[in-house]
Amino acid sequence: MRKVLVHKKFGHKNLRTGDVFTIALTGDEYLLGQILEPGREFYMCVFSKVFYELTSAANAVGLPLLLIGLTTDALFFHGRWKVIGSAKLPATYPRPLSVVEGPHGLDLVDFDQKRIRAANSVDEKYYGFRTSFAPVIFENAAHAFLGIETDAEDLS
């Protein structure tokens, strides 16, 4: 009897606070990212240092942040982002307020989505709406910041 290996998909249910992962740039170049707050829609950051060989998750500690935001697990699920370990979180990171649609109209909420008060037009402009970005947006933004050209097909 032949044994069949089953590949376990890595998704949001497997991600933990502090998980460090790789984001491929070109060839052997990559960035590290980290899960700040897990969930179906998770809060993550991308660090600004480019690595040229596989490194330890501990090397993410103390690096400057390049990008931060909410996203989903699509690139983990498809194997493009790979968890390499876990590390201490940055000492501080932004946890912005945002505007969301509530039962009685627009509300200003804290990062944990606890209502602060009814939102006004200034809040909409200053804080903006709570937004989650496709993971590929983080890749494309990192490429742009580092001056790496991407194929037009990859700009989805």
C-alpha positions as CSV (number, residue, x, y, z in Angstrom):
1,M,0.0,0.0,0.0
2,R,1.3,3.4,-1.0
3,K,1.4,6.1,1.7
4,V,0.0,9.5,0.6
5,L,1.5,12.6,2.1
6,V,-1.0,15.3,2.8
7,H,0.2,18.9,2.7
8,K,-1.3,20.9,5.6
9,K,-2.3,24.4,4.5
10,F,-0.9,27.1,6.7
11,G,-3.7,29.7,7.4
12,H,-5.0,32.1,10.0
13,K,-5.9,29.4,12.5
14,N,-2.2,28.4,12.7
15,L,-0.7,31.9,12.9
16,R,0.3,33.1,16.4
17,T,1.4,36.4,17.9
18,G,5.1,36.8,17.3
19,D,5.4,34.5,14.3
20,V,8.1,35.7,11.9
21,F,7.8,34.9,8.2
22,T,9.6,35.5,4.9
23,I,8.5,37.7,2.0
24,A,10.4,36.9,-1.1
25,L,11.7,39.9,-3.2
26,T,13.9,38.7,-6.0
27,G,16.1,35.6,-6.2
28,D,17.7,35.1,-2.8
29,E,16.5,38.5,-1.4
30,Y,13.7,38.6,1.1
31,L,12.2,40.6,3.9
32,L,10.9,39.5,7.3
33,G,7.4,40.1,8.5
34,Q,5.7,39.4,11.8
35,I,2.3,38.6,13.1
36,L,1.4,41.3,15.6
37,E,-2.2,40.3,16.3
38,P,-3.6,37.1,14.8
39,G,-7.1,36.4,13.7
40,R,-9.1,35.8,10.5
41,E,-8.0,39.3,9.6
42,F,-4.6,39.8,11.2
43,Y,-2.4,42.7,12.0
44,M,1.2,42.3,10.6
45,C,4.3,44.3,10.0
46,V,7.1,44.1,7.4
47,F,10.6,45.1,8.5
48,S,12.8,47.2,6.3
49,K,16.0,45.2,6.3
50,V,16.7,43.1,3.2
51,F,18.2,39.6,3.9
52,Y,20.3,37.7,1.4
53,E,20.3,34.3,3.0
54,L,17.9,32.5,5.3
55,T,18.1,33.9,8.8
56,S,16.7,33.2,12.3
57,A,13.4,34.7,13.4
58,A,15.3,36.3,16.3
59,N,17.0,38.6,13.7
60,A,13.7,40.4,13.4
61,V,13.9,41.9,16.9
62,G,14.7,45.6,16.9
63,L,14.4,46.1,13.1
64,P,12.7,49.2,11.8
65,L,9.2,48.8,10.4
66,L,8.6,49.4,6.7
67,L,4.9,48.5,6.5
68,I,2.1,47.7,8.9
69,G,-1.6,46.8,8.4
70,L,-4.4,44.3,8.4
71,T,-4.5,41.5,5.9
72,T,-5.5,37.9,5.3
73,D,-3.7,34.5,5.2
74,A,-3.8,34.0,1.4
75,L,-0.1,34.0,0.8
76,F,0.5,31.7,3.8
77,F,-2.1,29.4,2.5
78,H,-0.5,29.3,-1.0
79,G,3.0,28.9,0.5
80,R,4.5,32.3,-0.7
81,W,4.9,33.5,2.9
82,K,6.6,31.0,5.1
83,V,6.8,31.1,8.9
84,I,10.4,30.6,10.1
85,G,9.9,30.9,13.9
86,S,8.8,33.3,16.5
87,A,10.3,36.4,18.1
88,K,9.6,39.1,20.5
89,L,7.2,41.8,19.2
90,P,8.4,45.4,18.5
91,A,8.4,47.4,21.7
92,T,5.8,49.7,20.2
93,Y,3.7,49.8,17.1
94,P,0.8,51.8,15.8
95,R,-2.7,50.7,16.8
96,P,-4.8,53.3,14.9
97,L,-8.3,54.6,15.5
98,S,-10.6,54.1,12.5
99,V,-14.2,54.8,11.3
100,V,-16.6,51.9,10.9
101,E,-20.2,51.5,10.0
102,G,-22.2,50.9,13.2
103,P,-25.8,50.2,14.0
104,H,-26.6,53.9,14.2
105,G,-24.3,55.2,11.5
106,L,-20.6,55.9,11.4
107,D,-18.6,55.3,14.6
108,L,-15.0,56.2,15.6
109,V,-13.5,53.0,17.2
110,D,-10.2,52.1,18.8
111,F,-8.0,49.4,17.3
112,D,-9.9,46.7,19.2
113,Q,-13.1,48.1,17.5
114,K,-14.5,49.4,20.8
115,R,-16.7,52.4,20.1
116,I,-15.4,55.7,21.2
117,R,-18.2,58.0,19.9
118,A,-20.1,58.8,16.8
119,A,-17.8,59.7,13.9
120,N,-17.9,63.1,12.2
121,S,-16.6,64.3,8.8
122,V,-13.2,65.2,10.3
123,D,-12.8,61.7,11.7
124,E,-13.5,60.2,8.2
125,K,-10.7,62.4,6.7
126,Y,-8.2,62.1,9.6
127,Y,-8.6,58.5,10.6
128,G,-10.2,56.9,7.6
129,F,-12.2,53.7,7.4
130,R,-10.9,50.5,8.9
131,T,-9.3,48.7,5.9
132,S,-7.7,45.3,5.3
133,F,-5.4,44.9,2.3
134,A,-4.7,41.9,0.1
135,P,-1.3,40.4,1.1
136,V,0.1,41.0,-2.4
137,I,-0.4,44.8,-1.7
138,F,2.3,44.5,1.0
139,E,4.6,42.7,-1.4
140,N,4.1,45.3,-4.1
141,A,4.5,48.2,-1.6
142,A,7.8,46.6,-0.4
143,H,9.0,46.2,-4.0
144,A,8.2,49.8,-4.7
145,F,9.8,51.2,-1.6
146,L,13.0,49.2,-2.4
147,G,13.0,50.2,-6.1
148,I,12.4,46.6,-7.3
149,E,10.4,46.4,-10.5
150,T,7.5,44.0,-10.6
151,D,5.7,42.5,-13.6
152,A,2.4,44.2,-14.5
153,E,0.7,40.9,-13.9
154,D,1.8,40.9,-10.3
155,L,0.1,44.2,-9.4
156,S,-3.2,42.6,-8.4
